[in-house]
Amino acid sequence: MTINTGFENGIVILGAGNVATHLSIASKQAGFPIKCVYSKTIKAAKELALKVDSQYTDDLRGIPLEADLYIIAVKDEIIELIVDDLKLDYGTVVHTAGSISIDIFKKKFQNYGVFYPLQTFSKSREISFENIPICIEANNELLENKLLSLASNLSKRVYKIDSEKRKSLHLAAVFACNFSNHMFSIAQEIIKHSGISFDLLKPLIKETAQKAIDQEPLNAQTGPAIRNDENVILKHLEMLKDSPDFKKIYRFVSDSIFNLKNIE
């Protein structure tokens, strides 16, 4: 089967969440037609379809069968269910997950791959794809070139990364993004009980992130843990005595900061 490299027959988006929304809009803006949006929730499918001028459905049997590319952009635990229920004789199937192997497609499809944009997405926030790293994997060279072409039209930062390396990248992303944001949430909880606005911490958060970008994060580390200042640490732990989960996190992360610095 010849793989169409021009996407003249369009793209079908399977999903209508954060990743699906941003990827659909970016693809449409780059000139790639979105032929149909599928979601198990018809309202979500319609909402996204209206943004990208496409058909929509809440039934996998209702998706077009002649599209060039089918992008599965759903929660990780649903991907296998979609793969099992997807009936296609034509086109390429990819998923957008960081932690799911390409082999999930192996027994069912001829042309398959991964199209993983490394970014945190929310429907309520506009974001440009231009500098978002897009990680590509394919089961053959022709398909790889096709996905590289699509990715290069969306972003300046396109990488070929296999499933094993992508799993490590996804794990690192959880620490860098999800865990960091949880720390911000804890910080907000701590100060709001004192009537202090979270706005006071925003310049600190921005500078912390910028330093991690400008230099090695390990070299940018500051604070009582890196100095092994037990007097301050013990005072903070005492302040957290009524918040046992926060106290455990503080102690564990403080030890981790000190230990990581001293591994070198």
Backbone bond lengths (Angstrom), bond angles and torsions (degrees), N, CA, C in turn:
res aa  C-N    CA-C-N  psi(-1)  N-CA   C-N-CA  omega(-1)  CA-C   N-CA-C  phi
1 M - - - 1.469 - - 1.527 110.21 -
2 T 1.305 116.91 131.89 1.461 121.16 176.61 1.518 109.69 -81.26
3 I 1.329 115.68 131.54 1.464 120.04 178.68 1.520 109.10 -88.71
4 N 1.304 117.17 123.62 1.462 121.75 178.46 1.520 109.56 -71.16
5 T 1.321 116.94 121.85 1.471 120.24 -178.58 1.514 112.53 -93.57
6 G 1.319 118.23 -2.95 1.449 120.45 -176.97 1.512 114.47 -101.77
7 F 1.315 117.93 -11.11 1.464 123.16 178.79 1.527 112.20 61.27
8 E 1.338 116.11 30.00 1.469 119.03 -179.63 1.528 112.02 -62.42
9 N 1.320 116.25 -28.23 1.462 119.72 -179.36 1.525 113.37 -87.88
10 G 1.321 116.21 3.66 1.455 120.32 170.85 1.510 115.54 88.12
11 I 1.343 113.30 174.25 1.461 123.31 -178.43 1.522 108.83 -120.28
12 V 1.315 115.91 137.02 1.465 121.51 173.83 1.525 108.00 -106.14
13 I 1.309 115.83 128.19 1.461 122.11 179.21 1.515 109.11 -102.03
14 L 1.314 116.39 120.95 1.455 121.98 178.60 1.517 107.87 -103.21
15 G 1.327 115.70 97.28 1.448 122.76 -174.10 1.512 109.68 133.02
16 A 1.326 116.23 156.31 1.467 120.27 -179.87 1.524 110.69 -143.76
17 G 1.331 116.34 23.83 1.454 121.14 179.75 1.518 112.43 -87.05
18 N 1.310 116.15 -154.23 1.469 121.03 -174.62 1.518 112.94 -63.07
19 V 1.342 117.08 -52.25 1.466 120.48 -178.56 1.524 110.34 -65.51
20 A 1.315 116.80 -46.96 1.463 120.98 -179.56 1.518 111.39 -57.86
21 T 1.318 116.59 -41.99 1.466 120.85 -178.92 1.523 111.66 -62.93
22 H 1.319 116.69 -52.58 1.463 119.68 -177.27 1.527 112.09 -67.33
23 L 1.320 117.45 -39.12 1.458 120.63 -180.00 1.525 111.28 -67.86
24 S 1.320 116.99 -39.17 1.471 121.08 177.71 1.520 111.14 -62.70
25 I 1.325 115.75 -47.97 1.465 120.19 -178.56 1.527 110.97 -63.61
26 A 1.337 117.07 -43.61 1.466 120.74 179.71 1.527 111.22 -64.00
27 S 1.325 117.21 -40.69 1.468 120.94 179.36 1.521 110.75 -65.39
28 K 1.320 116.17 -43.65 1.456 121.04 178.42 1.528 110.86 -61.44
29 Q 1.327 116.85 -44.22 1.460 121.13 179.91 1.518 112.11 -65.09
30 A 1.330 116.67 -28.18 1.467 121.23 179.48 1.528 112.17 -84.27
31 G 1.318 116.62 -0.37 1.457 120.12 175.73 1.511 115.48 98.33
32 F 1.334 117.52 9.30 1.459 121.03 178.21 1.528 109.33 -97.14
33 P 1.320 117.74 117.65 1.473 120.25 -175.14 1.527 112.83 -69.26
34 I 1.323 115.52 132.73 1.457 121.31 173.69 1.523 107.31 -92.80
35 K 1.324 115.51 112.09 1.467 120.45 -173.12 1.522 112.43 -80.42
36 C 1.347 116.07 -34.69 1.459 119.19 -177.43 1.522 109.69 -161.59
37 V 1.327 115.06 149.22 1.464 121.98 173.30 1.521 107.86 -118.43
38 Y 1.330 115.16 128.52 1.461 120.15 175.33 1.525 109.51 -110.74
39 S 1.328 115.86 138.28 1.460 122.22 168.56 1.515 107.29 -150.27
40 K 1.334 116.95 148.14 1.466 119.26 177.23 1.521 110.55 -67.82
41 T 1.357 116.13 -16.17 1.461 121.81 175.64 1.522 108.42 -105.72
42 I 1.304 118.14 112.56 1.461 122.32 -173.93 1.525 112.17 -61.39
43 K 1.327 116.90 -34.86 1.458 120.56 179.01 1.520 111.30 -62.17
44 A 1.337 116.84 -43.10 1.461 120.92 179.52 1.518 111.01 -67.35
45 A 1.334 116.70 -39.88 1.458 120.97 178.92 1.529 110.68 -62.50
46 K 1.317 116.10 -44.08 1.465 120.70 -179.38 1.523 111.04 -66.04
47 E 1.315 116.79 -41.81 1.459 121.49 -178.73 1.530 111.14 -59.38
48 L 1.331 116.87 -45.54 1.462 119.74 179.00 1.526 111.36 -71.94
49 A 1.326 117.08 -39.95 1.460 121.08 -179.78 1.527 111.96 -58.35
50 L 1.320 116.45 -38.57 1.463 120.20 178.96 1.536 111.31 -64.47
51 K 1.306 116.87 -29.92 1.469 120.84 -179.81 1.518 112.59 -75.12
52 V 1.338 116.34 -25.31 1.469 119.29 -175.32 1.526 112.44 -120.65
53 D 1.344 115.66 13.47 1.465 121.66 174.24 1.532 111.86 56.41
54 S 1.315 116.57 55.79 1.461 119.84 -177.68 1.518 111.45 -133.49
55 Q 1.332 115.35 173.12 1.444 121.45 170.93 1.537 108.75 -73.59
56 Y 1.322 115.22 169.91 1.463 118.39 176.00 1.524 109.77 -151.57
57 T 1.341 114.73 156.52 1.457 119.86 -179.51 1.526 110.11 -159.09
58 D 1.334 115.96 157.02 1.456 120.38 172.78 1.534 110.42 -113.31
59 D 1.336 115.75 16.61 1.458 122.43 -178.64 1.526 108.61 -128.52
60 L 1.330 117.51 119.14 1.466 120.44 -179.74 1.528 112.26 -58.52
61 R 1.311 116.49 -27.08 1.469 119.50 178.41 1.528 111.21 -71.29
62 G 1.328 116.90 -12.57 1.453 120.35 -177.66 1.520 114.55 -96.72
63 I 1.338 117.95 -0.32 1.464 119.05 -179.77 1.524 110.26 -77.74
64 P 1.334 117.78 150.18 1.469 120.59 177.54 1.530 110.82 -61.01
65 L 1.312 116.12 144.22 1.459 120.67 -177.21 1.526 113.06 -100.43
66 E 1.343 116.99 -1.72 1.460 119.64 -173.84 1.531 113.12 -111.14
67 A 1.340 117.64 10.56 1.474 119.95 -179.10 1.529 110.88 -69.99
68 D 1.332 115.92 158.35 1.462 121.11 179.91 1.517 112.47 -81.23
69 L 1.329 116.92 -30.78 1.460 120.16 -174.02 1.520 110.50 -142.37
70 Y 1.329 115.61 135.37 1.466 122.93 176.85 1.523 107.23 -119.27
71 I 1.329 116.37 114.16 1.460 122.15 -176.77 1.522 109.30 -104.47
72 I 1.330 116.22 115.18 1.461 121.34 177.63 1.523 108.45 -90.19
73 A 1.321 116.54 107.33 1.466 122.70 -177.67 1.524 108.80 -124.13
74 V 1.320 114.41 73.14 1.471 121.33 -178.75 1.523 108.86 -130.60
75 K 1.334 116.77 178.45 1.460 121.08 175.98 1.528 109.46 -59.34
76 D 1.336 115.85 146.53 1.460 120.95 -176.00 1.529 112.65 -52.89
77 E 1.330 116.45 -40.85 1.458 119.53 -174.40 1.526 113.18 -71.39
78 I 1.329 117.20 -10.94 1.473 120.96 -178.99 1.524 111.67 -98.67
79 I 1.324 117.80 -16.26 1.467 121.32 -173.93 1.523 111.54 -56.19
80 E 1.320 117.14 -47.30 1.467 119.94 -177.87 1.524 111.31 -62.94
81 L 1.319 117.52 -36.10 1.468 120.72 177.93 1.524 110.65 -64.64
82 I 1.338 116.16 -40.95 1.467 120.39 177.70 1.524 110.06 -63.64
83 V 1.334 115.73 -46.20 1.463 120.70 -179.80 1.525 110.57 -58.45
84 D 1.320 117.32 -44.26 1.471 121.46 -179.03 1.524 112.06 -63.40
85 D 1.328 116.69 -36.23 1.467 120.75 -174.23 1.527 113.48 -91.58
86 L 1.322 117.08 -10.98 1.462 120.70 -175.23 1.523 110.40 -79.13
87 K 1.310 116.30 122.59 1.465 121.98 -179.17 1.523 108.66 -113.50
88 L 1.346 115.84 105.56 1.456 121.03 -177.22 1.522 110.38 -136.20
89 D 1.338 115.98 141.63 1.460 120.89 173.42 1.524 111.12 -110.79
90 Y 1.338 116.09 -3.63 1.458 120.76 -173.26 1.521 109.01 -147.04
91 G 1.315 115.49 156.09 1.460 119.38 173.71 1.515 113.36 91.75
92 T 1.308 114.02 171.69 1.458 123.49 -177.10 1.517 109.51 -108.68
93 V 1.335 116.40 142.56 1.466 121.69 178.88 1.527 108.52 -118.03
94 V 1.331 116.38 131.28 1.463 121.59 175.88 1.524 108.95 -134.81
95 H 1.320 115.61 159.77 1.463 119.30 169.55 1.524 109.17 -120.86
96 T 1.331 115.98 167.91 1.470 121.24 -174.72 1.521 112.32 -113.43
97 A 1.332 117.59 16.46 1.465 121.03 -173.11 1.526 111.83 -87.46
98 G 1.332 115.56 145.83 1.447 120.73 179.44 1.517 113.42 -81.70
99 S 1.315 117.98 -29.82 1.467 121.00 -170.80 1.524 114.06 -107.74
100 I 1.340 118.44 2.23 1.460 121.94 -178.61 1.529 110.19 -102.54
101 S 1.325 116.98 129.32 1.460 121.98 -178.11 1.525 111.97 -67.22
102 I 1.307 115.42 153.25 1.464 121.30 173.74 1.524 111.23 -62.88
103 D 1.334 116.41 -24.31 1.469 121.41 -175.61 1.521 113.68 -66.47
104 I 1.319 118.07 -9.48 1.463 120.79 177.65 1.529 111.14 -61.00
105 F 1.365 116.07 -21.84 1.467 121.17 -179.64 1.530 113.06 -95.72
106 K 1.317 117.14 -10.58 1.472 122.82 -163.03 1.519 114.47 -55.98
107 K 1.308 117.68 -42.16 1.453 120.47 -173.20 1.523 114.03 -84.80
108 K 1.346 115.96 -4.60 1.471 117.11 -171.51 1.523 114.61 -121.09
109 F 1.335 118.21 -34.55 1.456 119.76 -173.29 1.531 111.95 -118.68
110 Q 1.326 114.78 153.56 1.466 120.38 -179.05 1.525 111.39 -83.48
111 N 1.323 116.40 -40.45 1.462 122.07 -178.41 1.523 109.52 -122.28
112 Y 1.322 116.37 117.27 1.461 118.94 -174.75 1.531 110.37 -152.12
113 G 1.325 114.96 161.44 1.459 118.82 -178.25 1.512 112.80 -170.61
114 V 1.332 114.19 -164.38 1.468 122.59 -179.94 1.518 108.42 -132.39
115 F 1.330 115.47 137.53 1.469 123.04 178.56 1.529 105.74 -131.55
116 Y 1.345 115.34 89.35 1.473 121.30 -168.80 1.529 111.23 -108.57
117 P 1.347 118.08 104.92 1.465 120.29 174.92 1.534 109.84 -84.38
118 L 1.326 115.44 121.20 1.465 120.33 -175.76 1.526 110.19 -88.32
119 Q 1.322 115.26 90.19 1.464 121.00 -179.52 1.524 108.41 -164.34
120 T 1.328 115.79 158.21 1.452 120.44 171.89 1.534 108.04 -92.83
121 F 1.315 116.43 127.56 1.465 120.95 -175.39 1.527 110.81 -118.25
122 S 1.318 114.97 141.56 1.466 122.56 170.55 1.512 107.39 -137.04
123 K 1.308 116.91 137.37 1.466 120.66 -178.47 1.522 111.89 -58.10
124 S 1.313 116.31 -32.74 1.465 121.07 -173.33 1.528 113.23 -78.06
125 R 1.332 117.19 -7.98 1.463 120.55 -177.45 1.522 110.74 -116.91
126 E 1.332 115.75 128.26 1.458 120.10 173.80 1.519 109.14 -76.15
127 I 1.327 115.99 141.40 1.456 120.23 179.83 1.523 109.06 -148.84
128 S 1.326 115.87 138.49 1.461 120.60 178.86 1.519 109.71 -86.66
129 F 1.311 116.04 136.14 1.461 120.83 178.06 1.526 112.20 -78.18
130 E 1.307 117.66 -9.16 1.466 122.21 -169.49 1.527 113.72 -52.76
131 N 1.345 116.81 -39.94 1.466 120.20 -176.85 1.529 113.08 -113.02
132 I 1.315 116.71 13.70 1.463 120.38 177.35 1.525 109.33 -80.52
133 P 1.326 118.67 124.24 1.466 119.43 174.89 1.531 110.44 -63.15
134 I 1.321 116.35 129.86 1.459 121.34 175.32 1.523 107.87 -115.87
135 C 1.315 116.15 122.07 1.466 122.24 -175.65 1.528 109.13 -102.17
136 I 1.328 115.13 125.33 1.456 122.11 -173.14 1.529 111.00 -112.90
137 E 1.322 115.21 140.31 1.460 121.41 170.52 1.529 107.08 -145.61
138 A 1.332 116.08 141.53 1.464 120.29 -179.33 1.516 110.06 -144.49
139 N 1.326 115.82 158.78 1.460 119.20 -178.33 1.526 113.42 -89.78
140 N 1.352 116.96 0.45 1.458 120.12 173.72 1.526 109.36 -157.00
141 E 1.314 115.89 160.79 1.472 121.23 -173.59 1.514 112.84 -66.28
142 L 1.317 117.04 -37.89 1.466 120.18 -179.32 1.527 110.74 -63.27
143 L 1.319 115.39 -44.01 1.469 119.66 178.14 1.521 110.53 -67.18
144 E 1.318 116.89 -39.42 1.461 120.54 178.04 1.523 110.30 -55.24
145 N 1.325 117.07 -45.18 1.469 121.37 179.57 1.526 111.23 -64.27
146 K 1.324 115.91 -36.66 1.465 120.29 178.37 1.529 110.98 -64.04
147 L 1.339 116.19 -46.17 1.459 120.13 -179.90 1.528 111.52 -68.79
148 L 1.329 116.72 -36.37 1.465 120.43 176.36 1.526 110.91 -62.57
149 S 1.318 115.84 -37.57 1.470 120.15 178.30 1.522 111.06 -64.48
150 L 1.330 116.66 -45.69 1.458 120.48 177.96 1.518 110.84 -62.17
151 A 1.329 116.24 -49.11 1.466 120.62 -177.80 1.521 111.81 -61.23
152 S 1.322 116.79 -39.37 1.464 120.82 -178.04 1.517 112.54 -68.31
153 N 1.310 116.72 -22.54 1.465 120.53 175.05 1.520 112.34 -80.66
154 L 1.329 116.38 -13.95 1.461 120.59 179.42 1.522 112.14 -102.30
155 S 1.336 117.10 -34.28 1.459 121.08 -171.39 1.523 111.55 -141.39
156 K 1.334 114.64 153.41 1.468 120.90 174.30 1.529 111.20 -84.59
157 R 1.313 117.14 -9.28 1.466 121.78 -173.16 1.531 109.57 -120.54
158 V 1.323 115.20 93.15 1.454 121.81 -176.80 1.526 108.75 -121.44
159 Y 1.338 116.33 133.61 1.462 120.68 -174.89 1.528 110.11 -134.37
160 K 1.328 115.53 145.23 1.464 121.01 171.49 1.528 107.53 -94.89
161 I 1.326 115.97 113.45 1.469 121.18 -176.32 1.529 108.77 -135.71
162 D 1.332 116.38 126.55 1.461 119.63 -177.92 1.533 111.12 -78.73
163 S 1.330 115.72 175.43 1.465 120.93 -172.27 1.521 113.27 -62.27
164 E 1.335 117.69 -40.89 1.457 120.21 -178.72 1.521 111.58 -65.40
165 K 1.322 116.69 -44.87 1.464 120.13 178.95 1.526 110.82 -67.37
166 R 1.333 116.12 -35.42 1.471 119.59 -179.98 1.526 111.00 -66.47
167 K 1.327 117.57 -34.23 1.465 120.19 176.44 1.529 110.75 -61.85
168 S 1.328 116.50 -42.11 1.469 120.11 177.78 1.518 110.70 -65.49
169 L 1.335 116.00 -40.36 1.461 120.61 179.06 1.529 110.40 -63.21
170 H 1.319 116.76 -41.40 1.458 120.79 179.81 1.523 111.35 -65.74
171 L 1.337 116.30 -40.59 1.465 120.17 176.62 1.522 110.74 -61.09
172 A 1.329 116.12 -45.21 1.464 120.42 178.12 1.525 110.76 -61.63
173 A 1.329 116.48 -37.90 1.466 120.92 -179.93 1.524 111.55 -65.55
174 V 1.326 117.06 -34.72 1.463 120.51 177.29 1.529 110.09 -62.27
175 F 1.333 116.70 -43.08 1.462 119.92 176.62 1.527 110.97 -65.54
176 A 1.329 116.42 -47.51 1.466 120.88 -173.72 1.519 112.76 -69.01
177 C 1.321 116.71 -33.30 1.472 120.53 -174.59 1.523 112.62 -108.03
178 N 1.326 116.37 -65.30 1.467 120.27 -172.43 1.521 112.70 -65.17
179 F 1.339 116.39 -45.29 1.456 118.94 -179.72 1.527 111.37 -70.02
180 S 1.327 116.37 -38.96 1.474 119.26 177.35 1.523 110.79 -60.44
181 N 1.340 116.16 -44.27 1.458 119.39 179.72 1.523 111.54 -64.36
182 H 1.332 116.55 -34.56 1.471 119.63 176.61 1.524 110.23 -63.85
183 M 1.316 117.10 -37.78 1.464 120.79 176.57 1.531 110.59 -62.39
184 F 1.330 116.36 -38.81 1.468 119.50 176.71 1.527 110.00 -62.76
185 S 1.325 116.31 -39.23 1.466 120.74 179.42 1.523 111.13 -64.35
186 I 1.335 116.49 -41.18 1.463 120.41 177.30 1.526 110.42 -63.53
187 A 1.330 115.65 -44.10 1.465 120.22 178.73 1.526 110.89 -57.66
188 Q 1.336 115.52 -42.14 1.465 119.57 179.43 1.527 111.37 -64.78
189 E 1.336 116.62 -39.82 1.463 120.99 178.01 1.527 111.13 -61.66
190 I 1.340 115.64 -41.17 1.464 120.12 -176.50 1.522 111.44 -65.53
191 I 1.333 117.13 -44.59 1.470 118.50 -174.22 1.526 113.46 -83.38
192 K 1.327 117.53 -23.32 1.469 117.53 -176.52 1.525 111.35 -67.65
193 H 1.325 117.45 -26.52 1.464 120.52 177.92 1.526 111.65 -72.16
194 S 1.334 115.88 -14.56 1.466 120.28 175.22 1.523 111.68 -100.81
195 G 1.316 115.63 6.01 1.462 120.03 179.07 1.515 113.45 73.45
196 I 1.335 117.59 23.66 1.468 121.94 -178.95 1.522 109.28 -99.56
197 S 1.321 116.87 135.60 1.462 121.87 -179.19 1.531 110.92 -74.63
198 F 1.317 115.96 141.02 1.466 121.75 176.00 1.526 111.56 -62.98
199 D 1.333 117.00 -20.75 1.467 121.15 178.81 1.526 112.19 -56.19
200 L 1.330 117.07 -29.92 1.461 119.63 -179.42 1.525 112.45 -64.57
201 L 1.320 116.39 -25.63 1.461 120.42 -178.34 1.531 113.27 -89.44
202 K 1.324 117.96 -14.38 1.465 120.30 -173.31 1.530 113.90 -62.12
203 P 1.348 120.48 -41.93 1.471 119.07 176.34 1.533 111.79 -61.86
204 L 1.328 116.80 -36.51 1.461 121.10 178.14 1.525 111.20 -65.33
205 I 1.325 116.23 -42.14 1.464 120.45 179.09 1.525 110.66 -63.59
206 K 1.325 116.60 -43.22 1.467 120.52 179.36 1.524 111.49 -63.06
207 E 1.321 117.40 -44.03 1.464 120.58 -178.80 1.532 110.49 -68.15
208 T 1.314 117.38 -37.63 1.459 121.07 178.05 1.529 110.67 -61.39
209 A 1.327 116.20 -46.31 1.465 120.41 178.97 1.521 110.97 -64.66
210 Q 1.334 116.75 -41.40 1.460 120.08 -178.41 1.522 111.26 -65.60
211 K 1.321 117.88 -39.34 1.465 120.58 177.75 1.525 111.19 -64.24
212 A 1.327 116.88 -37.02 1.460 120.30 178.58 1.525 111.28 -66.44
213 I 1.339 116.01 -26.87 1.464 121.49 177.08 1.522 110.86 -79.86
214 D 1.332 116.30 -40.95 1.462 121.57 -173.49 1.523 113.49 -78.67
215 Q 1.332 117.71 -23.55 1.458 120.72 -178.99 1.513 109.75 -146.47
216 E 1.331 116.64 174.55 1.458 120.34 177.12 1.536 109.37 -59.76
217 P 1.337 118.54 127.79 1.467 119.97 -179.34 1.523 113.06 -54.47
218 L 1.317 117.29 -37.85 1.461 120.33 -179.32 1.525 111.06 -62.15
219 N 1.337 116.02 -37.43 1.471 120.31 179.52 1.525 112.46 -75.53
220 A 1.334 116.03 -18.65 1.471 120.46 -179.32 1.517 112.48 -89.48
221 Q 1.340 116.87 -5.07 1.469 120.57 -174.80 1.529 111.52 -66.13
222 T 1.323 115.80 132.12 1.469 122.51 175.27 1.530 108.18 -130.81
223 G 1.332 117.06 179.46 1.461 121.02 174.27 1.514 113.66 109.21
224 P 1.322 116.75 174.10 1.466 121.52 -174.98 1.532 113.92 -63.97
225 A 1.341 118.07 -32.44 1.468 120.12 -177.23 1.520 111.72 -66.96
226 I 1.328 117.30 -43.73 1.464 120.18 -178.50 1.526 110.81 -67.48
227 R 1.362 116.14 -27.34 1.473 120.83 177.73 1.529 111.53 -87.24
228 N 1.334 115.96 -7.17 1.466 122.28 -174.04 1.525 110.97 55.60
229 D 1.338 114.68 44.28 1.466 121.66 -178.98 1.531 108.72 -85.84
230 E 1.321 116.20 86.64 1.462 121.50 -174.81 1.527 112.93 -65.91
231 N 1.320 118.18 -28.34 1.471 120.41 178.27 1.522 110.78 -60.90
232 V 1.325 116.58 -48.08 1.468 120.85 179.17 1.520 110.11 -68.42
233 I 1.306 116.63 -43.67 1.468 121.15 -178.70 1.528 111.01 -58.65
234 L 1.325 117.03 -45.55 1.465 120.73 -179.61 1.523 111.63 -65.04
235 K 1.338 117.31 -37.29 1.466 120.66 176.42 1.530 110.90 -62.96
236 H 1.325 115.50 -43.00 1.467 119.64 179.18 1.533 110.62 -64.89
237 L 1.315 116.80 -41.55 1.465 120.20 179.04 1.525 111.19 -62.76
238 E 1.313 116.53 -37.24 1.458 120.87 177.14 1.527 110.67 -64.67
239 M 1.324 116.63 -39.82 1.462 120.76 178.41 1.533 111.71 -64.30
240 L 1.330 116.47 -24.56 1.459 121.18 -176.84 1.538 112.72 -97.66
241 K 1.308 117.58 13.86 1.470 121.00 -174.74 1.527 113.11 -61.55
242 D 1.326 116.94 -26.63 1.461 120.29 179.28 1.535 112.41 -92.01
243 S 1.327 116.37 1.09 1.473 122.09 178.09 1.525 107.92 -126.63
244 P 1.342 117.79 76.79 1.467 121.04 -171.87 1.529 114.78 -58.70
245 D 1.318 117.74 -34.94 1.465 119.72 179.08 1.533 110.79 -66.80
246 F 1.345 115.15 -44.98 1.465 119.08 178.25 1.528 110.49 -63.64
247 K 1.323 116.87 -36.78 1.458 121.38 -179.87 1.530 110.58 -64.59
248 K 1.326 116.65 -43.11 1.462 120.51 177.88 1.524 110.97 -62.13
249 I 1.327 115.51 -43.76 1.469 119.81 179.42 1.523 110.43 -62.19
250 Y 1.334 116.66 -45.25 1.463 120.96 -179.15 1.531 110.46 -58.69
251 R 1.330 116.93 -47.91 1.466 120.64 -177.69 1.528 111.10 -65.60
252 F 1.328 116.00 -45.49 1.460 120.21 -176.98 1.519 111.31 -65.14
253 V 1.338 116.67 -46.44 1.463 120.37 -177.73 1.527 110.51 -68.37
254 S 1.312 117.37 -38.00 1.469 119.95 176.96 1.526 111.00 -59.88
255 D 1.322 116.24 -45.12 1.470 120.04 177.75 1.526 110.85 -63.40
256 S 1.327 116.29 -39.81 1.460 120.61 -179.23 1.525 111.35 -65.29
257 I 1.340 116.64 -40.67 1.475 121.32 177.67 1.514 110.47 -59.51
258 F 1.317 116.47 -47.98 1.471 120.97 -178.25 1.538 110.65 -66.39
259 N 1.309 116.98 -43.53 1.473 120.87 -177.76 1.519 112.26 -67.02
260 L 1.336 116.88 -40.89 1.459 119.83 -179.01 1.515 111.12 -64.68
261 K 1.322 116.34 -40.23 1.457 120.81 178.62 1.526 110.86 -63.25
262 N 1.312 116.60 -33.72 1.471 119.70 -175.02 1.518 113.77 -93.34
263 I 1.338 116.92 4.95 1.459 120.11 174.21 1.525 110.00 -70.80
264 E 1.351 114.71 -36.40 1.465 119.74 -177.16 1.522 111.51 -65.88
